[in-house]
Amino acid sequence: AGMGRTLVELFYDVVSPYSWLGFEVLCRYQHIWNIDLHFRPAFLGGIMHATGNKPPAMLPKRAEYMLKDIKRMAKYYQVPVKISEDDFPRILGTSTLGAMRFITAIDMTEPRFLEPLSREFWIRFWSQREDISQPENILAVARQAGLSSELTQKLLEMISSPAVKNRLKETTEKAIKYGAFGMPAVVAHFNGEPHLFFGSDRLELLGSVIGE
């Protein structure tokens, strides 16, 4: 982190709508607050598995609430997340492993594209309701985010490399080590210790803890 700036790490997976909300809010605040924001693409499936957590949609009452909650938050934060009941099977049936490896590969090669690329994956999956597990959709997302076809080709080749797989695994394990059990997991490094905040509705609290 720069002079006196608080390092804030955002662990996210594009399968998570709350991660998108948290991501957009932190993107807006990164130049208002004295923070050094780092995006940490991780794999939600790995976190759920390691901690025994279950997707919120598995609990009918929670699923019912989530539909209302996401709609309210989308309106409040002006983020085009769309959600309906028929999204639940779609979410549970989609693996974001390929997408998160692709995002990890951009982080390792051209990190300036990390923010726009992640956003395009969310738009594609949560706003346009497209399947992001298919290579042709990953290509479309990359194009939309402004990546050249050469770079995209290189990233697609990197997806299956041990380097990318290990990096995603390490980032996911790091989130778990900080105490994450779901996403988004935001970790603020303040006064020499990490402070974990879960969800996209704890950002005022984060601001308060770091003196903003």
C-alpha positions as CSV (number, residue, x, y, z in Angstrom):
1,A,0.0,0.0,0.0
2,G,1.1,3.6,-0.7
3,M,1.9,6.2,1.9
4,G,-0.5,5.6,4.7
5,R,-3.0,3.9,2.5
6,T,-5.0,1.0,3.8
7,L,-4.6,-2.2,1.8
8,V,-8.1,-3.6,1.0
9,E,-8.4,-7.0,-0.6
10,L,-11.6,-8.1,-2.3
11,F,-12.0,-11.8,-2.7
12,Y,-14.7,-12.5,-5.3
13,D,-16.2,-15.0,-7.8
14,V,-18.4,-13.8,-10.7
15,V,-21.0,-16.4,-9.8
16,S,-21.9,-14.2,-6.7
17,P,-24.3,-11.3,-7.2
18,Y,-23.4,-9.8,-3.9
19,S,-19.7,-9.8,-5.0
20,W,-20.7,-7.7,-8.0
21,L,-22.5,-5.2,-5.7
22,G,-19.5,-5.0,-3.3
23,F,-17.1,-4.7,-6.2
24,E,-18.9,-1.8,-7.8
25,V,-19.2,0.1,-4.5
26,L,-15.5,-0.4,-3.7
27,C,-14.6,0.7,-7.2
28,R,-16.4,3.9,-6.5
29,Y,-14.8,4.5,-3.2
30,Q,-11.2,3.5,-4.1
31,H,-10.3,7.1,-4.9
32,I,-12.4,8.7,-2.3
33,W,-11.2,6.7,0.6
34,N,-7.5,6.4,1.4
35,I,-7.3,2.7,0.3
36,D,-5.2,0.6,-2.0
37,L,-7.8,-1.7,-3.5
38,H,-6.7,-5.2,-4.7
39,F,-9.0,-7.5,-6.5
40,R,-8.5,-11.2,-5.6
41,P,-10.2,-13.5,-8.0
42,A,-11.0,-16.7,-6.1
43,F,-13.3,-19.8,-6.4
44,L,-16.5,-19.7,-4.4
45,G,-17.0,-23.5,-4.9
46,G,-13.7,-24.1,-3.1
47,I,-14.7,-21.9,-0.2
48,M,-18.1,-23.5,0.2
49,H,-16.5,-26.9,0.1
50,A,-13.8,-26.1,2.6
51,T,-16.2,-24.5,5.1
52,G,-19.3,-26.6,4.7
53,N,-21.3,-23.6,3.6
54,K,-24.3,-24.0,1.2
55,P,-25.6,-21.6,-1.5
56,P,-28.4,-19.3,0.0
57,A,-30.8,-20.6,-2.7
58,M,-30.8,-24.0,-1.0
59,L,-32.9,-22.7,1.9
60,P,-36.3,-21.7,0.5
61,K,-36.9,-18.8,2.9
62,R,-33.5,-17.4,2.2
63,A,-34.0,-17.8,-1.5
64,E,-37.2,-15.9,-1.2
65,Y,-35.5,-13.1,0.7
66,M,-32.6,-13.0,-1.7
67,L,-34.8,-12.2,-4.6
68,K,-36.2,-9.1,-2.9
69,D,-32.8,-8.2,-1.4
70,I,-30.9,-8.3,-4.7
71,K,-33.6,-6.2,-6.4
72,R,-33.5,-3.6,-3.7
73,M,-29.7,-3.5,-3.7
74,A,-29.5,-3.3,-7.5
75,K,-31.8,-0.3,-7.4
76,Y,-30.0,1.4,-4.5
77,Y,-26.5,0.9,-5.9
78,Q,-27.5,1.3,-9.6
79,V,-25.9,-2.0,-10.6
80,P,-27.8,-3.9,-13.3
81,V,-28.1,-7.3,-11.4
82,K,-31.3,-9.1,-12.5
83,I,-32.6,-12.0,-10.5
84,S,-35.6,-14.2,-10.6
85,E,-36.5,-17.7,-9.3
86,D,-35.5,-19.4,-12.5
87,D,-32.0,-18.1,-12.0
88,F,-31.4,-20.5,-9.1
89,P,-31.0,-23.7,-11.1
90,R,-28.9,-21.8,-13.6
91,I,-26.6,-20.5,-10.9
92,L,-26.3,-23.9,-9.3
93,G,-25.7,-25.6,-12.6
94,T,-22.9,-23.3,-13.8
95,S,-19.3,-23.8,-13.0
96,T,-17.3,-20.5,-12.9
97,L,-14.0,-22.4,-12.6
98,G,-13.0,-21.6,-16.2
99,A,-14.1,-18.0,-15.9
100,M,-12.2,-17.5,-12.6
101,R,-9.1,-19.1,-14.1
102,F,-9.4,-16.8,-17.1
103,I,-9.7,-13.8,-14.8
104,T,-6.7,-15.1,-12.7
105,A,-4.7,-15.4,-16.0
106,I,-5.4,-11.7,-16.8
107,D,-4.4,-10.8,-13.2
108,M,-1.0,-12.5,-13.8
109,T,-0.4,-11.0,-17.2
110,E,-2.3,-7.7,-17.7
111,P,-3.8,-6.7,-14.4
112,R,-5.0,-3.3,-15.8
113,F,-7.8,-5.4,-17.5
114,L,-8.8,-7.1,-14.2
115,E,-11.5,-4.6,-13.3
116,P,-13.2,-4.3,-16.7
117,L,-13.0,-8.0,-17.5
118,S,-14.5,-9.0,-14.1
119,R,-17.3,-6.5,-14.6
120,E,-18.1,-7.9,-18.1
121,F,-18.4,-11.4,-16.7
122,W,-20.9,-10.2,-14.1
123,I,-22.8,-8.3,-16.8
124,R,-22.9,-11.3,-19.0
125,F,-24.0,-13.7,-16.3
126,W,-26.2,-11.5,-14.1
127,S,-27.5,-8.9,-16.4
128,Q,-27.8,-10.7,-19.8
129,R,-28.2,-14.2,-18.1
130,E,-25.7,-15.9,-20.4
131,D,-23.8,-19.0,-19.7
132,I,-20.2,-18.0,-18.9
133,S,-18.8,-21.5,-18.7
134,Q,-18.6,-21.9,-22.5
135,P,-15.4,-20.9,-24.3
136,E,-17.2,-18.8,-26.9
137,N,-18.9,-16.8,-24.2
138,I,-15.6,-16.2,-22.5
139,L,-14.3,-15.0,-25.9
140,A,-17.2,-12.5,-26.2
141,V,-16.6,-11.3,-22.6
142,A,-12.9,-10.7,-23.3
143,R,-13.7,-8.8,-26.5
144,Q,-16.3,-6.7,-24.7
145,A,-13.7,-5.8,-22.0
146,G,-11.3,-4.6,-24.7
147,L,-8.8,-7.5,-24.9
148,S,-7.1,-8.2,-28.1
149,S,-7.7,-11.6,-29.8
150,E,-4.0,-12.4,-29.3
151,L,-4.1,-11.7,-25.6
152,T,-7.4,-13.7,-25.3
153,Q,-5.8,-16.7,-27.1
154,K,-2.8,-16.6,-24.8
155,L,-5.1,-16.5,-21.7
156,L,-7.2,-19.4,-23.0
157,E,-4.0,-21.4,-23.3
158,M,-3.0,-20.4,-19.8
159,I,-6.3,-21.6,-18.2
160,S,-5.1,-25.2,-18.1
161,S,-1.6,-24.4,-16.9
162,P,-0.5,-25.4,-13.4
163,A,0.6,-21.8,-12.8
164,V,-3.0,-20.4,-13.2
165,K,-4.6,-23.3,-11.4
166,N,-2.3,-23.0,-8.5
167,R,-2.7,-19.2,-8.3
168,L,-6.5,-19.5,-8.1
169,K,-6.2,-22.3,-5.5
170,E,-3.8,-20.2,-3.4
171,T,-6.0,-17.1,-3.6
172,T,-9.0,-19.2,-2.5
173,E,-7.0,-20.7,0.4
174,K,-5.8,-17.3,1.4
175,A,-9.5,-16.1,1.7
176,I,-10.2,-19.2,3.8
177,K,-7.2,-18.5,6.0
178,Y,-8.6,-15.0,6.7
179,G,-11.8,-16.6,7.8
180,A,-14.0,-16.4,4.7
181,F,-16.9,-18.7,4.3
182,G,-18.6,-17.0,1.4
183,M,-18.3,-14.1,-0.9
184,P,-17.6,-11.3,-1.2
185,A,-14.9,-11.4,1.4
186,V,-13.3,-8.0,2.0
187,V,-10.1,-7.9,4.0
188,A,-8.8,-4.5,5.3
189,H,-5.2,-4.5,6.6
190,F,-5.3,-1.8,9.3
191,N,-3.1,-1.3,12.4
192,G,-1.0,-4.3,11.5
193,E,-3.9,-6.8,11.4
194,P,-6.4,-8.1,8.8
195,H,-10.1,-7.3,9.4
196,L,-12.5,-9.5,7.5
197,F,-15.9,-8.2,6.3
198,F,-18.4,-10.5,4.7
199,G,-21.0,-9.3,2.2
200,S,-21.6,-6.1,0.3
201,D,-23.6,-4.5,3.1
202,R,-20.7,-4.0,5.6
203,L,-18.9,-1.3,3.7
204,E,-19.9,1.6,6.1
205,L,-18.5,-0.5,8.8
206,L,-15.3,-1.1,6.9
207,G,-15.0,2.7,6.4
208,S,-15.5,3.2,10.1
209,V,-12.8,0.7,11.1
210,I,-10.2,2.2,8.8
211,G,-11.0,5.8,9.9
212,E,-12.9,6.9,6.8
